[in-house]
Amino acid sequence: MGDYTNMSGYYDLIMTSGYYDYPKIVNALLESPNFRSVLEMGCGTGLILEELAQRKKDIAITGFDLTEAMLVIAKQRLSVFPEVRLVQQNVTELDLHQQYDVAFSYGGVWYFVMDGVNEPFLVSHIYDHEANLNGWERAAKHIASGGQLLLGVQGPHSNYASPIRNGYVYSQTITPLPHGFHKEYFLDDGHKRLMEQRIDYRTYPFDEACELLANYGLIHQPSASANPQFVRFVKS
Ligand SMILES: C[S@@+](CC[C@H](N)C(=O)[O-])C[C@H]1O[C@@H](n2cnc3c(N)ncnc32)[C@H](O)[C@@H]1O
């Protein structure tokens, strides 16, 4: 379920070669009004939290992640911000003894894919449905009443190969599964395979995702923007 150990050593190289635009993600997070505490679900190597901690000094920041090897890098990256709390946990058993004004996931445990043609849909790093329900229940318990859940929006996944830095080539392949898709990630240096990782993702149609989240008091808030960075839910 969403283990990134294989990719961890190359994650920063791949992501900072244009895969995600971290300043833009944090710009969107900072649009949330008056939040004093924030939780990143699936914080990985801490690239978003570093940008956030640099730009917003007066908030309590926590990140958790399933993959220890990703958190080792996050802890190193964020060591200059000792007030940022980093915890190894699986969202399905999340227990941080705290509630947050904002909980978000950008490419983390959950996110939305909007390709502008088909209906947007929710993507989960957790393929098992019951485990997703547990995860939503646990996540909702960590959001204060009136607080927000923000799930990042990405473009469609596709098969491609692209040169990144150092002459390395990143590639990915997607194959459909009955309830989602299987994604393979590769990094190659010429004929030498440096990294391979495989994950089964669960998908949910937009309306079903909103209904499921509403069962945990997380109510969808339509966006005024045609291209939002996050889909927003407010905890009732
Ligand atoms: C694509 S990375 C995103 C990392 C970070 N948000 C970023 O933007 O760079 C996805 C992360 O989600 C974590 N993850 C996947 N399933 C998880 C789960 N069930 N509980 C906690 N973290 C999970 C993975 O370990 C991985 O670090």
The ligand as a Gaussian input file, in Angstrom:
#p B3LYP/6-31G(d) Opt

LIG

0 1
 C        4.136000      10.863000      -4.485000
 S        4.666000      10.886000      -2.797000
 C        4.186000      12.554000      -2.359000
 C        5.089000      13.150000      -1.319000
 C        4.909000      14.649000      -1.078000
 N        3.541000      14.984000      -0.758000
 C        5.385000      15.469000      -2.257000
 O        4.570000      16.202000      -2.823000
 O        6.555000      15.389000      -2.616000
 C        3.423000       9.903000      -1.968000
 C        3.754000       9.657000      -0.492000
 O        2.574000       9.127000       0.149000
 C        3.001000       8.168000       1.096000
 N        1.896000       7.257000       1.400000
 C        1.291000       6.398000       0.551000
 N        0.344000       5.681000       1.192000
 C        0.350000       6.105000       2.477000
 C       -0.394000       5.738000       3.632000
 N       -1.317000       4.768000       3.589000
 N       -0.142000       6.382000       4.810000
 C        0.816000       7.356000       4.860000
 N        1.564000       7.730000       3.793000
 C        1.341000       7.113000       2.612000
 C        4.186000       7.466000       0.410000
 O        5.007000       6.796000       1.336000
 C        4.874000       8.624000      -0.297000
 O        5.898000       9.177000       0.481000

